[in-house]
């Protein structure tokens, strides 16, 4: 595990991201959840060796072993309801070589022209902005950002995520912000499986061909953290589509509560040395001078090995009448960036104001949900859930 010296350096280096200048810069119930409601995985501590299964699920050692031995691959009945969520720790399931083989999550693409253009609130399409590399090692420059790995019906996949501050546990947060489609497939599917977060993945940004054989201290410098609870919006679950952007994209956010694979008393925030505050109800797009989107693009021409960033002044994109305007910037990042945080400065501090959700099919821009009251309800719900733990 990282030393205290490393954690201190991570906390001190958060402001460094602001100094980077981008050059010409990518579980609900069967009944419909009420708009604005959150869908949460209702886990109950059960089983052996720290494994968790939700209420109503098999709890015998044999059943747990079947899950570990591959029972999770049965996607015939894709778990959708809150009580169906299960994410028991499978120790060493995500070894370095398997992490390196994970593909970008299904890209949610939108036509480069005309998307939302019938709505007057949509701003002109931004010019493409080339992504730039975040300075390495990542634990000194953007330690709270990492990759989220999960198993889907299409195999192991990857998104991006950010360690965020938890008001219920100052300095000791175990919360990770990402996109809803990185944990739940929306109206036609259910929960992803074996969901883990790896902060500062591939710390020195070596080529992906070498990551699988890299020492653990470089590939997973802070270890692997398994989600034991997840909340996402009811709107995403009931409206969202993995195939193309729609009104559900305006609510495409999720929060994970995590715990370390190998146990230990330190929180995620204490382990990495930093966490980002979330700025809910921030000024609309025209009220923020710039945002920087950060993530690990994994679809060509990228390979998921490096943390990248795009910076720009956001515009508005309305996907469906009656849904909130999303924020949009020019950016060339591709699939795998999904869930990665969008950061803006507030009072001299870095804050999270959105996450990558959709892109143009040509990868010329990214759009993310504006974090309004729906997002705050999702966040507050998971924070309260673990407030006394």
Secondary structure as the mmCIF struct_conf table of DSSP 4:
data_model
#
loop_
_struct_conf.conf_type_id
_struct_conf.id
_struct_conf.beg_label_comp_id
_struct_conf.beg_label_asym_id
_struct_conf.beg_label_seq_id
_struct_conf.end_label_comp_id
_struct_conf.end_label_asym_id
_struct_conf.end_label_seq_id
HELX_RH_AL_P HELX_RH_AL_P1 UNK A 4 UNK A 12
TURN_TY1_P TURN_TY1_P1 UNK A 13 UNK A 15
HELX_RH_AL_P HELX_RH_AL_P2 UNK A 16 UNK A 19
BEND BEND1 UNK A 30 UNK A 31
HELX_LH_PP_P HELX_LH_PP_P1 UNK A 32 UNK A 34
TURN_TY1_P TURN_TY1_P2 UNK A 35 UNK A 36
STRN STRN1 UNK A 38 UNK A 40
STRN STRN2 UNK A 43 UNK A 45
BEND BEND2 UNK A 47 UNK A 48
TURN_TY1_P TURN_TY1_P3 UNK A 49 UNK A 50
STRN STRN3 UNK A 52 UNK A 54
TURN_TY1_P TURN_TY1_P4 UNK A 55 UNK A 56
BEND BEND3 UNK A 57 UNK A 57
BEND BEND4 UNK A 60 UNK A 60
HELX_RH_AL_P HELX_RH_AL_P3 UNK A 61 UNK A 68
TURN_TY1_P TURN_TY1_P5 UNK A 69 UNK A 70
HELX_RH_3T_P HELX_RH_3T_P1 UNK A 71 UNK A 73
BEND BEND5 UNK A 76 UNK A 77
BEND BEND6 UNK A 81 UNK A 81
HELX_RH_3T_P HELX_RH_3T_P2 UNK A 82 UNK A 84
TURN_TY1_P TURN_TY1_P6 UNK A 91 UNK A 94
HELX_RH_AL_P HELX_RH_AL_P4 UNK A 96 UNK A 101
HELX_LH_PP_P HELX_LH_PP_P2 UNK A 102 UNK A 102
STRN STRN4 UNK A 103 UNK A 104
HELX_LH_PP_P HELX_LH_PP_P3 UNK A 105 UNK A 107
STRN STRN5 UNK A 109 UNK A 110
TURN_TY1_P TURN_TY1_P7 UNK A 112 UNK A 118
BEND BEND7 UNK A 119 UNK A 119
TURN_TY1_P TURN_TY1_P8 UNK A 120 UNK A 121
HELX_LH_PP_P HELX_LH_PP_P4 UNK A 122 UNK A 128
STRN STRN6 UNK A 132 UNK A 133
HELX_LH_PP_P HELX_LH_PP_P5 UNK A 134 UNK A 135
BEND BEND8 UNK A 136 UNK A 137
HELX_RH_AL_P HELX_RH_AL_P5 UNK A 138 UNK A 141
TURN_TY1_P TURN_TY1_P9 UNK A 143 UNK A 144
STRN STRN7 UNK A 145 UNK A 152
TURN_TY1_P TURN_TY1_P10 UNK A 153 UNK A 154
STRN STRN8 UNK A 155 UNK A 164
TURN_TY1_P TURN_TY1_P11 UNK A 167 UNK A 168
BEND BEND9 UNK A 169 UNK A 169
TURN_TY1_P TURN_TY1_P12 UNK A 170 UNK A 171
STRN STRN9 UNK A 175 UNK A 178
HELX_RH_3T_P HELX_RH_3T_P3 UNK A 180 UNK A 182
TURN_TY1_P TURN_TY1_P13 UNK A 183 UNK A 183
STRN STRN10 UNK A 184 UNK A 184
TURN_TY1_P TURN_TY1_P14 UNK A 187 UNK A 188
STRN STRN11 UNK A 191 UNK A 191
STRN STRN12 UNK A 193 UNK A 199
TURN_TY1_P TURN_TY1_P15 UNK A 200 UNK A 200
BEND BEND10 UNK A 202 UNK A 202
TURN_TY1_P TURN_TY1_P16 UNK A 203 UNK A 204
HELX_RH_AL_P HELX_RH_AL_P6 UNK A 208 UNK A 211
TURN_TY1_P TURN_TY1_P17 UNK A 212 UNK A 213
BEND BEND11 UNK A 214 UNK A 214
HELX_RH_AL_P HELX_RH_AL_P7 UNK A 216 UNK A 219
BEND BEND12 UNK A 220 UNK A 220
TURN_TY1_P TURN_TY1_P18 UNK A 221 UNK A 222
STRN STRN13 UNK A 225 UNK A 233
HELX_RH_AL_P HELX_RH_AL_P8 UNK A 234 UNK A 239
BEND BEND13 UNK A 242 UNK A 243
STRN STRN14 UNK A 244 UNK A 244
HELX_RH_3T_P HELX_RH_3T_P4 UNK A 247 UNK A 251
STRN STRN15 UNK A 254 UNK A 260
TURN_TY1_P TURN_TY1_P19 UNK A 261 UNK A 262
BEND BEND14 UNK A 265 UNK A 265
HELX_RH_AL_P HELX_RH_AL_P9 UNK A 268 UNK A 272
TURN_TY1_P TURN_TY1_P20 UNK A 273 UNK A 273
STRN STRN16 UNK A 276 UNK A 276
STRN STRN17 UNK A 277 UNK A 278
TURN_TY1_P TURN_TY1_P21 UNK A 280 UNK A 281
HELX_LH_PP_P HELX_LH_PP_P6 UNK A 282 UNK A 284
HELX_RH_3T_P HELX_RH_3T_P5 UNK A 285 UNK A 287
BEND BEND15 UNK A 289 UNK A 289
STRN STRN18 UNK A 291 UNK A 295
BEND BEND16 UNK A 299 UNK A 299
TURN_TY1_P TURN_TY1_P22 UNK A 300 UNK A 301
BEND BEND17 UNK A 304 UNK A 304
BEND BEND18 UNK A 306 UNK A 306
STRN STRN19 UNK A 308 UNK A 312
STRN STRN20 UNK A 315 UNK A 317
BEND BEND19 UNK A 320 UNK A 320
TURN_TY1_P TURN_TY1_P23 UNK A 321 UNK A 322
BEND BEND20 UNK A 323 UNK A 323
HELX_LH_PP_P HELX_LH_PP_P7 UNK A 324 UNK A 325
STRN STRN21 UNK A 326 UNK A 330
TURN_TY1_P TURN_TY1_P24 UNK A 335 UNK A 336
TURN_TY1_P TURN_TY1_P25 UNK A 338 UNK A 339
STRN STRN22 UNK A 341 UNK A 346
TURN_TY1_P TURN_TY1_P26 UNK A 347 UNK A 348
STRN STRN23 UNK A 349 UNK A 360
TURN_TY1_P TURN_TY1_P27 UNK A 361 UNK A 362
BEND BEND21 UNK A 363 UNK A 364
STRN STRN24 UNK A 365 UNK A 368
HELX_RH_AL_P HELX_RH_AL_P10 UNK A 373 UNK A 385
TURN_TY1_P TURN_TY1_P28 UNK A 386 UNK A 388
#
